[in-house]
Amino acid sequence: MSERQLLVMTAPVRDRFDIPYHEIGPADAPLTLALVAGTHGDEINGTFVLARLADFLYAVSEGRHAGLSLAGRVVIIPAVNVLGINTRSRAWPFDGTDINRMFPGNIYGETTQRIACAVLDRTRDAATRIDLHSSNQDFEEIPQVRLYDSTEDERRQARLFCLPAVMEHHASPVFTTTLMHAWKIWPGYSFLIQAGHAGCIQLPTCQRVFRSLIAYMLRAGILDGVSLAEEEEDSSYFTRESAVRLHADRAGMFVSDLKVGKWVRRGDEIGYIYDSFSGAVKCKVISPAAGLLTGIRRQPLLFEGDLIVRINRKHAP
């Protein structure tokens, strides 16, 4: 396994720091796939998944998995915000900037602009590009493919991941500064995978995303000779209008034992809000609609108006 450097930079006091990446497959082969994670330093799930995926693909390329072969070349950047991960910080530690608000970047700009420019330059020519994220530390999300102002072809391709949900979003003004937006002007497919929550590794979520990436590579012809261990899972397609959000109407402590990915009915019990001091039940939280529980709050301390759950109603594309 040989390590490459996306960018080498100097720190104010200590030694230099590097942003490493993996390039796997024949050097003269076309760039078929680029995967990126860790633009936010507290989103550990994506970094873990891509590190494990790199290990697996190196083994394939070196012939250590009999019957498996890699078609084309794959670039993997497991951790863009290397200093943020080291300091458990979501933003770039020196100036608090969000790297995923710096694209397309500037080779002569500030540190995070230079990082963004290097990431885009290394990944934009791939036939397929995938950006891995988690939700924030307060809210857990079901593993999903997110599309932004997508084409019919992208919608079809998104189903090849076989994740529980494909969710379409409209591009907001903030979206124009992200890696996904910077990719979209280049030929090829661009996908964002959102799964779990920040701050720690949720192993079952990571295992599901890992399997989904292998599934996509198989179905897209990037990986040959793989047999999936589990049956394919149906993906539910959701538009932005299918989402029903429930916000807290009072402060307190929210507790629920529900898992994301559960189908609920209107009127089902979601959890309880307790008084944080006395322990008394303030109210029962009831599902406002029937659908798939795609997100739920994991930080129990609530302010009035905080998002508690998101439910997506079934909707055919």
QUIHU-V615990 format. One record per pair of residues at least 6 apart in sequence whose ideal C-beta (glycine too) atoms are under 7 Angstrom apart, sorted by sequence separation. I is the first residue (numbers start at 1). J is the second residue. D is the distance in Angstrom with one decimal. If there is no record, write none. Layout:
I_J_D ; I_J_D
//
This chain:
10_16_4.9 ; 11_17_5.7 ; 59_65_5.5 ; 79_85_5.3 ; 84_90_6.5 ; 87_93_5.0 ; 91_97_6.0 ; 123_129_5.6 ; 135_141_4.4 ; 175_181_5.3 ; 184_190_5.5 ; 196_202_4.4 ; 217_223_3.9 ; 274_280_6.8 ; 9_16_6.3 ; 84_91_6.4 ; 91_98_5.5 ; 92_99_6.0 ; 106_113_4.2 ; 107_114_6.2 ; 147_154_6.0 ; 159_166_6.4 ; 183_190_4.1 ; 274_281_5.9 ; 275_282_5.6 ; 8_16_5.9 ; 9_17_5.9 ; 38_46_6.2 ; 60_68_4.7 ; 84_92_6.0 ; 105_113_4.8 ; 106_114_6.9 ; 147_155_6.6 ; 158_166_4.7 ; 218_226_4.7 ; 274_282_6.3 ; 37_46_3.1 ; 38_47_4.4 ; 60_69_6.9 ; 61_70_5.2 ; 83_92_6.7 ; 84_93_6.0 ; 105_114_6.6 ; 196_205_4.0 ; 214_223_6.8 ; 272_281_5.5 ; 273_282_4.6 ; 297_306_6.9 ; 8_18_5.2 ; 37_47_5.0 ; 60_70_5.3 ; 83_93_5.1 ; 102_112_4.7 ; 107_117_4.8 ; 171_181_6.8 ; 180_190_5.8 ; 195_205_5.1 ; 273_283_5.2 ; 297_307_6.5 ; 81_92_6.2 ; 102_113_5.1 ; 105_116_3.2 ; 106_117_5.8 ; 147_158_6.0 ; 297_308_5.1 ; 7_19_4.6 ; 37_49_7.0 ; 104_116_6.8 ; 105_117_3.1 ; 180_192_5.3 ; 214_226_6.2 ; 258_270_6.3 ; 272_284_5.7 ; 273_285_6.3 ; 297_309_7.0 ; 5_18_5.0 ; 6_19_4.4 ; 37_50_4.8 ; 57_70_6.3 ; 99_112_5.0 ; 103_116_4.8 ; 104_117_6.8 ; 145_158_4.4 ; 215_228_6.0 ; 258_271_6.8 ; 272_285_6.5 ; 296_309_5.0 ; 5_19_6.9 ; 6_20_6.8 ; 102_116_4.0 ; 195_209_5.1 ; 256_270_5.8 ; 271_285_4.8 ; 295_309_6.5 ; 5_20_5.9 ; 6_21_4.7 ; 35_50_5.6 ; 97_112_4.7 ; 105_120_5.9 ; 256_271_2.9 ; 269_284_6.2 ; 270_285_4.3 ; 295_310_3.9 ; 4_20_6.6 ; 99_115_5.9 ; 104_120_5.4 ; 145_161_5.4 ; 193_209_6.3 ; 255_271_5.6 ; 270_286_6.5 ; 293_309_6.4 ; 294_310_5.4 ; 3_20_5.0 ; 4_21_5.5 ; 57_74_6.0 ; 94_111_6.8 ; 99_116_6.1 ; 103_120_6.2 ; 254_271_6.0 ; 255_272_5.7 ; 269_286_6.5 ; 270_287_5.5 ; 294_311_6.9 ; 81_99_5.5 ; 145_163_5.6 ; 150_168_6.2 ; 293_311_5.8 ; 294_312_4.9 ; 4_23_5.7 ; 80_99_6.0 ; 92_111_6.9 ; 144_163_5.8 ; 147_166_6.7 ; 254_273_5.3 ; 255_274_6.5 ; 267_286_5.9 ; 268_287_4.4 ; 292_311_6.8 ; 92_112_5.0 ; 143_163_4.8 ; 144_164_6.8 ; 253_273_6.8 ; 267_287_6.3 ; 291_311_4.4 ; 292_312_5.1 ; 143_164_6.1 ; 144_165_4.2 ; 145_166_4.8 ; 146_167_5.4 ; 147_168_4.7 ; 148_169_5.4 ; 149_170_6.6 ; 252_273_4.2 ; 253_274_4.6 ; 266_287_5.9 ; 291_312_5.1 ; 54_76_4.8 ; 142_164_5.4 ; 144_166_6.8 ; 147_169_7.0 ; 149_171_5.0 ; 252_274_5.8 ; 265_287_6.7 ; 266_288_6.8 ; 289_311_5.3 ; 291_313_4.1 ; 53_76_6.5 ; 142_165_5.7 ; 144_167_5.2 ; 146_169_6.0 ; 148_171_4.8 ; 250_273_6.5 ; 252_275_5.9 ; 253_276_4.7 ; 264_287_4.7 ; 266_289_5.4 ; 285_308_6.2 ; 290_313_6.8 ; 291_314_6.2 ; 54_78_6.8 ; 252_276_6.0 ; 266_290_4.8 ; 287_311_6.4 ; 289_313_5.9 ; 248_273_6.8 ; 265_290_4.8 ; 50_76_5.2 ; 264_290_6.7 ; 51_78_4.8 ; 148_175_6.2 ; 264_291_6.8 ; 50_78_4.0 ; 263_292_5.6 ; 264_293_5.5 ; 273_302_6.5 ; 24_54_6.8 ; 252_282_5.0 ; 47_78_4.9 ; 262_293_4.8 ; 22_54_4.4 ; 47_79_5.0 ; 148_180_6.1 ; 157_189_5.3 ; 250_282_6.0 ; 261_293_6.8 ; 24_57_4.7 ; 158_191_6.3 ; 250_283_6.9 ; 260_293_5.7 ; 24_58_5.9 ; 260_294_6.4 ; 80_115_6.5 ; 154_189_6.0 ; 258_293_6.3 ; 260_295_6.4 ; 25_61_5.9 ; 260_296_5.8 ; 24_61_5.4 ; 47_85_6.6 ; 258_296_6.2 ; 32_71_6.8 ; 80_119_5.8 ; 270_309_5.7 ; 32_72_3.2 ; 38_78_6.1 ; 41_81_4.3 ; 256_296_6.3 ; 32_73_6.3 ; 33_74_4.7 ; 34_75_4.5 ; 35_76_4.9 ; 36_77_4.8 ; 37_78_5.6 ; 38_79_3.7 ; 39_80_4.5 ; 40_81_6.3 ; 30_72_5.4 ; 31_73_5.1 ; 32_74_6.6 ; 37_79_6.8 ; 38_80_5.0 ; 39_81_5.7 ; 77_119_6.4 ; 246_288_5.5 ; 29_72_4.9 ; 30_73_6.6 ; 38_81_5.5 ; 41_84_2.1 ; 254_297_5.7 ; 29_73_4.5 ; 31_75_6.5 ; 36_80_6.4 ; 40_84_6.9 ; 41_85_4.5 ; 244_288_5.8 ; 25_70_5.1 ; 244_289_4.3 ; 255_300_5.9 ; 24_70_6.8 ; 41_87_6.9 ; 42_88_6.2 ; 145_191_5.6 ; 146_192_4.3 ; 254_300_5.3 ; 25_72_5.9 ; 26_73_6.4 ; 38_85_5.9 ; 41_88_6.8 ; 42_89_6.9 ; 75_122_6.1 ; 244_291_6.7 ; 253_300_4.8 ; 264_311_6.5 ; 25_73_3.8 ; 41_89_4.9 ; 42_90_4.5 ; 75_123_6.2 ; 131_179_5.4 ; 145_193_5.9 ; 146_194_5.5 ; 253_301_6.1 ; 254_302_5.1 ; 25_74_5.6 ; 41_90_5.6 ; 131_180_5.8 ; 163_212_5.0 ; 253_302_6.9 ; 23_73_6.7 ; 24_74_4.8 ; 40_90_4.9 ; 144_194_5.3 ; 162_212_6.0 ; 252_302_5.4 ; 75_126_6.6 ; 144_195_7.0 ; 161_212_4.4 ; 251_302_5.5 ; 23_75_5.4 ; 143_195_3.9 ; 251_303_5.4 ; 141_194_5.4 ; 162_215_5.1 ; 251_304_5.2 ; 21_75_6.3 ; 22_76_4.3 ; 129_183_5.0 ; 141_195_6.6 ; 161_215_6.3 ; 248_302_4.7 ; 250_304_5.7 ; 254_308_6.0 ; 21_76_6.4 ; 141_196_6.8 ; 160_215_6.9 ; 161_216_4.9 ; 249_304_6.5 ; 21_77_4.4 ; 140_196_6.0 ; 160_216_5.0 ; 236_292_6.0 ; 248_304_5.8 ; 1_58_5.1 ; 140_197_4.3 ; 248_305_6.4 ; 139_197_6.1 ; 247_305_5.5 ; 248_306_4.9 ; 120_179_6.9 ; 124_183_6.3 ; 129_188_6.5 ; 133_192_6.4 ; 135_194_6.7 ; 160_219_4.3 ; 247_306_6.5 ; 39_99_4.8 ; 40_100_6.7 ; 119_179_6.7 ; 128_188_6.0 ; 129_189_7.0 ; 134_194_6.9 ; 137_197_6.1 ; 160_220_6.2 ; 247_307_5.7 ; 248_308_5.5 ; 19_80_6.6 ; 39_100_4.5 ; 127_188_4.8 ; 128_189_4.6 ; 129_190_4.9 ; 130_191_5.0 ; 131_192_4.9 ; 132_193_5.1 ; 133_194_5.1 ; 134_195_6.2 ; 136_197_6.8 ; 137_198_4.7 ; 247_308_6.5 ; 120_182_5.2 ; 124_186_4.7 ; 126_188_6.3 ; 134_196_4.8 ; 135_197_4.9 ; 136_198_5.5 ; 137_199_4.1 ; 143_205_6.0 ; 245_307_6.0 ; 246_308_5.0 ; 19_82_5.5 ; 130_193_6.2 ; 134_197_5.6 ; 135_198_6.7 ; 246_309_5.0 ; 134_198_4.8 ; 17_82_6.2 ; 143_208_5.2 ; 245_310_5.2 ; 17_83_6.4 ; 143_209_5.6 ; 243_310_5.7 ; 244_311_4.7 ; 143_212_7.0 ; 164_233_6.5 ; 166_235_5.2 ; 243_312_5.4 ; 244_313_6.5 ; 162_232_5.1 ; 165_235_6.5 ; 168_238_7.0 ; 170_240_5.8 ; 242_312_4.8 ; 6_77_6.2 ; 162_233_5.0 ; 164_235_6.6 ; 165_236_5.3 ; 166_237_4.9 ; 167_238_4.8 ; 168_239_5.3 ; 169_240_5.6 ; 242_313_4.8 ; 163_235_6.0 ; 164_236_6.7 ; 166_238_7.0 ; 168_240_6.2 ; 162_235_6.1 ; 165_238_6.0 ; 242_315_4.5 ; 103_177_5.9 ; 238_312_4.3 ; 102_177_6.8 ; 103_178_5.8 ; 101_177_4.5 ; 103_179_5.1 ; 159_235_5.1 ; 239_315_5.8 ; 238_315_6.0 ; 100_178_5.2 ; 103_181_6.8 ; 104_182_4.5 ; 236_314_6.5 ; 237_315_6.9 ; 100_179_6.1 ; 103_182_4.1 ; 237_317_4.4 ; 50_132_6.6 ; 36_119_6.3 ; 49_132_6.4 ; 46_132_3.2 ; 36_123_6.2 ; 46_133_6.3 ; 46_134_6.6 ; 34_123_3.8 ; 45_134_4.9 ; 43_133_5.8 ; 43_134_4.3 ; 34_126_3.7 ; 128_220_6.6 ; 33_126_5.7 ; 31_125_5.3 ; 32_126_6.7 ; 31_126_4.6 ; 32_127_5.1 ; 33_128_5.1 ; 34_129_4.8 ; 35_130_4.8 ; 36_131_5.1 ; 37_132_4.1 ; 42_137_6.6 ; 19_115_6.7 ; 32_128_6.8 ; 36_132_7.0 ; 35_132_6.9 ; 164_261_5.5 ; 21_122_6.8 ; 197_298_5.8 ; 9_111_6.8 ; 7_114_6.9 ; 7_115_6.1 ; 7_118_4.5 ; 6_118_5.3 ; 6_119_6.9 ; 6_122_5.9 ; 142_260_4.2 ; 141_260_6.6 ; 142_261_5.1 ; 140_260_5.7 ; 165_292_6.6 ; 165_294_5.9 ; 39_179_6.7 ; 36_179_6.6 ; 165_312_6.9 ; 45_195_6.0 ; 71_221_6.1 ; 72_222_6.0 ; 144_294_6.9 ; 45_196_4.8 ; 71_222_5.7 ; 142_294_4.6 ; 48_201_5.4 ; 70_223_6.2 ; 71_224_6.0 ; 141_294_6.5 ; 142_295_6.8 ; 141_295_4.7 ; 43_198_4.9 ; 68_223_6.9 ; 69_224_4.8 ; 140_295_6.6 ; 42_198_4.3 ; 44_200_6.4 ; 45_201_6.0 ; 69_225_6.0 ; 139_295_5.8 ; 140_296_5.7 ; 42_199_5.6 ; 44_201_5.3 ; 45_202_6.3 ; 49_206_5.1 ; 53_210_6.4 ; 68_225_4.6 ; 40_198_6.9 ; 48_206_5.5 ; 52_210_6.1 ; 67_225_4.5 ; 68_226_6.2 ; 139_297_5.6 ; 140_298_5.0 ; 138_297_6.1 ; 139_298_6.6 ; 45_205_6.1 ; 49_209_5.1 ; 53_213_5.9 ; 135_295_7.0 ; 138_298_6.5 ; 45_206_5.4 ; 49_210_5.3 ; 138_299_3.8 ; 137_299_6.7 ; 155_317_6.3 ; 139_307_6.6 ; 33_217_6.9 ; 33_222_5.5 ; 32_222_5.1
//
